[in-house]
Amino acid sequence: MTSTAVTGRTPEPGTSTAGGDTSADREEQLRRWRLVLGGEADGTGCSLSGRDATMDRTLAAVYAARGEGGPRSGGLGGSAPQVARWLGDIRSYFPSSVVQVMQQDAIERLGLTRLLMEPEMLEAVEPDVHLVGTLMSLGRALPETTRETARAVVRKVVADLERRIATKTRSVVGGALDRSARSNRPRHRDIDWDRTIRANLRNYLPEQRTVVPERLVGYARAQQALKKEVILCIDQSGSMAASVVHSSVFGAVLASMPSLRIRLVVFDTSVVDLTEELSDPVDVLFGVQLGGGTDINRALAYCQSKISRPADTVVVLISDLYEGGIRDEMLKRVAAMKAAGVEFVALLALSDEGAPAYDREHAAALAALGAPAFACTPDLFPEVMAAALQKRPLPIPEP
C-alpha cells in the first residue's frame, strides 16, 4: 500500500530514467525507496526531513514493524484527539482514495474500533463504505453520545452512493422495454431500426441511397409489464458488509419507482423484514446487525411465503452461500420458486471489491438449477435488474 500511496510507480534501484541517470534522479529514487521501505536501517542511506519526515511518521504509525520480522504495531496511542490529528495528517499528504485504505488499515491493524465510539474520532474520519460496515458491526454498542455523529457519517456515504447510482438505476430499470409490444409512434430512442427499415423498403431512393421511413416501428414502454415485485434477500454475515450497504441504497432507489414493489429482507440465523424502513436507507443500515451464522434456507422460506404472483416476481439473493441451515431444502426452495415462474438471481456480492470467498459447491448447485451465482458491481446491478424483470439472459461478467 505504501509504495502506491507515497510514490506511485517507482523505478527499480539502479535503473536509468528516460533522460539519463543524473545525480538528481538517483537522489529522487533513493528518497522514494526510503519512504517506501521505512525505518532508518533500510539500506538507502537517505535521511528525510521536513514534509518527507512527517509523511514517514504518519505511515510508520500504521505500517512500522515491531522488531525483525515481528508483527506490525502502531503508534497512534490511545486518545481520540491524537488519532484525529493523524487522520488530518494523512488527508494533507494523500488523495481521498488512499486515505480510505490507510484508515481501514489503521482500524484493522491497531484495533481502533473502540475509538469510533467517540464523536471527535468520527468527525475526523473519511467516510466510506468500509467505515459504514464497521459502524454497523458496532451496532447497539455505540453510546448515545456517538449515535447521531455515526448517523451523520452513514448518511454522507449513503448520499454519495445515491448520487452515483440513482439516475442510472431509474433510467435502465424504469425505461425497460417490452420487446414483444410494438408501437407505431415510438420515441426516437425506442425505434426498432431493423423493423423500420424492412417496413419501408418500398420507399428506398436509389439516387439518395436512403430509405424514407413513412412508418416508424418501435418498442412500447413496458410500464404495465413492469408492475412487478422484487425481493432483496441479503446475507448480513460480517463478510457481506459492503454488499449490505449497496443493497440498502439500491432498495431505497427501486422502492421510489411506482412501477415496482420492493421487499427488503436481511438474515443470519434469523430473518428480519426491513421493508418498512426502505424510505430511509440509513434506518435500514442501523437496523442491520452484522455477524452471526447463516441460514439461507430459512430466509428463502420467508421470501417464498411473501410471493403472491410468482410470474411477476424477482428474488435477488445476495450471499456468499455458506449455508448453516439445510442445504437440500434451500436448493428445493430455489427449484420450486423457479418452477412457479419466479426469476431468481444469486449474487455472491454487490460491491466494487469483486467476488469474496464463497461456497463453490452451492454456487454450482444453483447454476445447475438455472440460477448462476456471480459477483456484481454497483454499476452493473441496474442492467442485471432490468434483464431479470424482462426475463432476459443476465449480463454475467466474464470471470
Stockholm file with secondary structure:
# STOCKHOLM 1.0

chainA/1-399         MTSTAVTGRTPEPGTSTAGGDTSADREEQLRRWRLVLGGEADGTGCSLSGRDATMDRTLAAVYAARGEGGPRSGGLGGSAPQVARWLGDIRSYFPSSVVQVMQQDAIERLGLTRLLMEPEMLEAVEPDVHLVGTLMSLGRALPETTRETARAVVRKVVADLERRIATKTRSVVGGALDRSARSNRPRHRDIDWDRTIRANLRNYLPEQRTVVPERLVGYARAQQALKKEVILCIDQSGSMAASVVHSSVFGAVLASMPSLRIRLVVFDTSVVDLTEELSDPVDVLFGVQLGGGTDINRALAYCQSKISRPADTVVVLISDLYEGGIRDEMLKRVAAMKAAGVEFVALLALSDEGAPAYDREHAAALAALGAPAFACTPDLFPEVMAAALQKRPLPIPEP
#=GR chainA/1-399 SS CHHHHHHSSCCCTTCCCTTCCCHHHHHHHHHHHHHHHCSSCSSSCCCCCHHHHHHHHHHHHHHCBSSTTCCBCCCCCSCHHHHHHHHHHHHHHSCHHHHHHHHHHHHHHHTGGGGGGSHHHHHHSCCCHHHHHHHHHHGGGSCHHHHHHHHHHHHHHHHHHHHHHHHHHHHHHHTCEEEEEEESSCCGGGBCHHHHHHHTGGGEETTTTEECCSSCCEEEECTTTTCEEEEEEEECSGGGHHHHHHHHHHHHHHHTCTTEEEEEEEESSSEEECGGGTTCHHHHHHTCCCCSCCCHHHHHHHHHHTCSCGGGEEEEEESCCCCCSCHHHHHHHHHHHHHTTCEEEEEEEESSSCCCSCCHHHHHHHHHTTCCEEEECTTTHHHHHHHHHTTCCCCCCCC
#=GC SS_cons         CHHHHHHSSCCCTTCCCTTCCCHHHHHHHHHHHHHHHCSSCSSSCCCCCHHHHHHHHHHHHHHCBSSTTCCBCCCCCSCHHHHHHHHHHHHHHSCHHHHHHHHHHHHHHHTGGGGGGSHHHHHHSCCCHHHHHHHHHHGGGSCHHHHHHHHHHHHHHHHHHHHHHHHHHHHHHHTCEEEEEEESSCCGGGBCHHHHHHHTGGGEETTTTEECCSSCCEEEECTTTTCEEEEEEEECSGGGHHHHHHHHHHHHHHHTCTTEEEEEEEESSSEEECGGGTTCHHHHHHTCCCCSCCCHHHHHHHHHHTCSCGGGEEEEEESCCCCCSCHHHHHHHHHHHHHTTCEEEEEEEESSSCCCSCCHHHHHHHHHTTCCEEEECTTTHHHHHHHHHTTCCCCCCCC
//
